[in-house]
Amino acid sequence: MDRTAAFSNSLEAYLHYTRMPWGRLFYETAWHQIDGLMTGEKQTLLDIGCGFGLSSNEYSRRGFRVTGLEPTRGMLELAAAGGQPVRFINTSFQAAAAGLGRYDRVFCHNILEYVDDPAGFIRLIGGCQEAGGCLSLIAHNPAAKVLKKAIMLKQPAEALAGMGSDKEYSGIIGTDITVYSCEQLTEWLRESGYKVAGHFGIHNVYGYIADNELKHDDAWHEQMKQLEFGLGGQSPYRDIAVFTHLIARKVE
């Protein structure tokens, strides 16, 4: 299935995910980690594959000059309804990259899993930033797909088989994805002139808690959020997190 078509077909399921406690925690944690390292003046921000515009609108609200790219029209329409002066463009990053100009900050969150040439994609991002620019890169962690099968689904044979594969299936989006190790992501960043300034995890332990009813308890959510904030920058917790989060600075 075409990836854009997959996102269009899963729009309601994906929107529902973002509104659930686990979706909110994803964004709360990502923004917390970004804000700890990407400090300074309100600057220009490029949000690649901005989806429903949650990060685009949040950082526009904070005073950033934001451009959001999203090839799925239905998602972009909801993003534009956020009421912020974001420049939303209905296109893919690959198609628009050459004419975008330079940005102080770039967000690329859960995008590499869906592209055919992730190394080339990061090189294109590098072309949109000068030295000193910051990139927030989030991707699914291959260790988590094994652990979730073993711990949550209780499927040891499937978990063992998954250890030798970089393929996974996204139940929310309804398409196959490719997952990459932190080491591979770091190497691609280095090749494109970036140096990793921060390595974090998102859903470090939260992703292995099967009791979704408990996750709707506001007081428990707040306690878990603080725990995730504390665990996210430390090994071994970030090494088994559902998502790897790298914050990198352009040095070349």
N, C-alpha and C positions, 0 to 999 in steps of 0.2 A: 504493500500500500504506500502511496505517496505520503511523505511525512506531513505536509501541510494538510492534506485530506484527513489524516489520522487525528491531527489536532482539532480540525473543524468538527469531526464526528464525535470527539470526546469533550467538547466544550463544556457541557453541563457537568460531567463527572469531574473535570479538572477544576472548574469554578467551585464546585462543592468541596473538593479537597482543600482549596485555599481558605475556605471559610471554617473548616473544622479546626479543633485545637492543634492538631499536628501540623496543619498548614500554617496556622498563625505562628506556631513556635519556630517553624523553619525561617520565616521572614524576620521574626524578632531576634533570633540568634544571628542570622546573617548580618543584619544591620548593626547589631551590637559589636560584632567582630570587625566589620568595616569601619565603624566610627572610632574604634580603638586605635586604628593604624592610619586611616586616611583623614588626617587632621588638617587644619588650616582654613583658608578663605573658602567661601562658597564659589564653586567653579563650574566649568562645563562638564556634563556627564552624558555619556552614550550608554544606553541600556539596550543591549543586543538580545533580540528575542524577548521583548518586554512582556509578552503575554497579556494579562489583564491590567498591566500598568501599575501594579502595587508598589514596586520600588520606584518607578518613574514618578508617580504622583507623590509618593512620600518625600523624595528628595527635592522635587520641585517645591513642595510645601515648605521645605527647609531653606529655600532660597537658591538652589542650584538651577542652572540653565540646562534643561534636560532635552535630549533627543531620544525617542524610543522607537526602535525598529521591530516590526512584527509582521510576518507574512500571512498570518491567519486573520482574515478580515473581521470575523465575529469577535475575536478577542480584542482586537484594536478598537472596535466600536465601544466595547465596555470600558476599555482603558480611557478613551477620550471623554467618557461620561464622568470621569473623576473630578472635573471642574478645575484642573490646574493648567497653567500655560505651558504644557509640554508640547514639543514638536513631534507628533506621532507620524510615522511614515509606514505605509502598508507595503513592505518589501522585505526581502531577505538581506542579511548583512553582506553576503557575497555579491549580490547585484548592486548594492549601494556603496560599498566600501571605498571605491576609487574617488567618489565625489563628496565624501562626508567631511573632510577636513580633519583637524586635530582636536582631541579632547583631553582634559586634565584627568578625568576618571572614566573608566569603562567597566561596565558590569557584563559578565558573560556567565549566566547562571543556568546550569542544566541544559546546555545547548550542544556541547561537543558530542554528547551521546548520539545525536541525531544527524551529524554531518559526515560526509564521506571522507574528507581529508582534514582531520583535526589539526595536524601540524601546520598545514597551509592556512587554516582558519585563524590560528594564533598569529601567524605571520601577517595576515591581513589586519588583525587587531593592532599589531605593532606599528603598522603603517598609519594608524590613526592617532598615535601618541608620540610626543616629543620625549626626550630624556627627562626624567623626573615624574612622568605620568604614572598613575596607579591603576592597576587592573585587579578586579575581584573576579576570581574564577571558581565556580562551584561545579562539581561533577559527582556522579554516583561512585561510591567506593566499591570495587570488586570484592573486597573481603566481606562486605555486608550481605551481598547476595548469597554467599555461602552460609554465613551465620544465621540469616533469617530462615533459610530452608531447614537448617538443622534445629534451631531453637524454637521458632514460632510455628513452622509448618510440620515439624517433627518428621522430616524426610531425609534421613541420613544418606541414603543412596543417591538422591538427587543432589544433596549438598556436596558429596564426594565428587560426583561427575562434574559439577559446576566449577570445581577448583581449576580445571584445565581449560576453561573457556572464558573468553571476554564478552560473550553474548548474554543478553538478558532480555526479558520481556516486560514492558511497562504495562501493567494492568490498567492504569488510569488512562493512558494515552492510547493503548491498544495497538502497540507496534513494537517491533524488536529494537533494542538499543545496544550500543557497544560501550563497555565500561573500561576505564583506564586507571592504572595504578598512579599513586602520588609521584612515584619516581619518574614515570613516563611523562606525566603532566609537567613536572619540574624541568625535565630535559627539553621538552618542546618550548617552554618559556625561555629557557637559557638560549636556545638556538635563535629565538626571535628578539634577543636583546633585553630580556627581563631577569631580575634577580628576586627570588622569593623573600619577602619581608615577614610573612606570617603564615603559619600552617595550622589550620583549625579543623575541627570536626563539627558537623551539625547532626543532631539526633544521635548523640554518642551512645547513650544507653536508652534513651526514650524510644528509639525504633525497635527495641527488643521487648517492650512491654506490651503484652497482648490485650490487656484490659482496657478497651476503648471507652467503656462507661466511666471508669475512673478519670480518664483524661478530660472529661467534661466538667469536672469539679474545679471551680475557679481557684480556690485556695491551693489545691494540689498542683494545678497548672503553674501557679506562681512559684511554688517551691521547686518544681521540676525545672522551670525556666532558669532559676538562679543556679541550680545544680548544673544544668547544661552550659550555662555561661562559664562556670568554674572549670568544667571538664574539657571544654572545647579546645583549649590551647595546650593540652598536656597529653603526652603518651603515657600509657597505652590506649587511653580512651579515644583520642582522635583517630587512632589507627584502625579502629573497628567501627567508626561512625558510619551511618548510612550515606552521608555526603562528605566529600573532601572539599575543604574551602582553602584556597591559596590566594593570598594577597601579594602582588608582585609590583615592583617598581621598574620602570623602563630605565636602563642604564646606558643604552647605546642608541 
